Amino acid sequence: GPSDVQVMNAVMSWMNDTGKVSKFLNTATSFSGDEFTRQATIALNSEKDELNHKMILDAAVGQMDMVQAANDTLATQGTFQAVVDALQSMVDNGPDTAQMQVDAINQNRCVNVLPNIDAYFAAAGQPDMQSVRPSGCLEVQNAAASSSSG
């Protein structure tokens, strides 16, 4: 399986990717035209990149019950892909529907995606590491609160 260093790097890189996506969700409505599309593309690519880090952690700790449960929500139930699809839609459709898309992403991502990424981090031996929440998570019912101020 992956080495301890590879596992730690996967956790850090996955956390950084969640930060890039959350930063876009926090600021999406402030962009227009080509700049919106550029920022949405950065977020989309970061979201897709998360799967590379997930793959490493699946190889390292994928047998653990908490990881299998997290994977069921993220992959089997399609909650992660729904974020990818929504970001792709933002790239394709531009800023006109940005607020609606951000709200839809937060409704899913804050409840189903980010807490399960945290479960991966905990399984990998980093319980104090957490995925980066967008400010919109504060308005979403049932979103697991993040204790990090990041």
N, C-alpha and C positions, 0 to 999 in steps of 0.2 A: 504493500500500500504506500501511499504518499508519506514522506518524511514529516517530522514535527515542524520543520521550517516551511515546507510546502503548505501544510495545514494552516499555520499561522499566517502565511502570506495570503492564502485564500480568504481567510477571515477578514484580514485588513483590506484586501482589494475589494471584497464583496461589500464591506461597510462603506468604502470610498465610493463605489458605484451607487449605492443607495443614496449617498449624500448628493451626488450629481443630479440624480433624478428628482430628489426632494427639492433641491435648489431650483430646478426648472419649474416644478409644480408651484413653488412659492412665488415665482416671478413671471410665469407664463403670460398673464394678462397685461404685463407691462411692455411686451414686445409687439411689433407690427411688421408686416411684410416679410422681406427676406430674412430679417434678423430673427423673427419668430420661428421661421422654418429651420434656420441654422441651429437655434437653441433646442428646438424640439428634436432635431436629428441627433444632437449630442446626447440628449436624455435617452432617446431610443437606443442608441448604440451602447450606452452605459447599462441600460436595462438588459439588453441582449448579452452583454459581457458578463453579467452576473451568473449566467448559466455555466460559464467556464469555471468559476470559483465553486459553484454548487457541485459540479462534476467531481472536483477534487475532494470535497467534503463527503459526497456520497461514497466515494471510494474508501475514504478513511473511516467514517463513522456510520455508514449507511445501514448497518445491521441493527443499530440501536432503535428501540421502540419509538423514542421521541422524534428521531429523524424520519422513521417510516411514516409516522403520523403527520409530520410537517410536509414531507414529500407528497403524501396523499392530497393534502389541501393545495399545495403549490402546483403540482404537476397533474395528478390524476383528475382533480376537480377543475383544473384550468384557470385558477385564479392568477397565476403568474402570466400566462399567455394573454389573459384579458388585459393586463397592463401593457404588454407589448403591443397588442392590437390597438388599444386606445392611443398610445403614443404614435403609432404608425398613422392612425387617422388624423392626429394633430399635424404631423408632417405633411400629409396629403392635402388636408383641408384648410390649413392656415389658421389665422387667429380668430376668425369669426365665431367659432364655437368653443373657444379656449376655456371659458369659465365653466361651461357645461361638462367638458371633457375632464377638466381638473377635478371637479366635484365627483364625477363618476369614478375616476381613478382613485381618489382618496377614500371613497365609500368602500371600495374593494381592498385597496392596498393597505390602508391603516388597520383593517380588521383581519384580513385573511393572509396577507403576504408578509408584511414586516414582522409581526410577532412570530411567524414560523421561520423567518430568516434568523431571528434571535435564538430560536430553538436549535438551529444548526450551530450557531456560535457556541451556545452552552454545551452542546454535545461534543464540540471540538475542544472543550476545556477552557473556553473563554466566556464564562457567564456574565462578566462585567461589560463585555462588548455588546453594543446594540446597533441595529440598523438605524439610519438617520431618518427621523420623522419630519415630514413637512408640517408647517404650522396648521394646515388644514385638518390634520388629524385631531386637533383639539375640538373641532366641531362635529366629529363623527362619533355617533353612538357606538359603544362596545369596542372602541379602539383601545388596545392595551396601552396604557400610559408608559412613556419612556422615562426612565429615571435619569437619563443622560441629558445634559444641557446642550449637547453638541449640535 
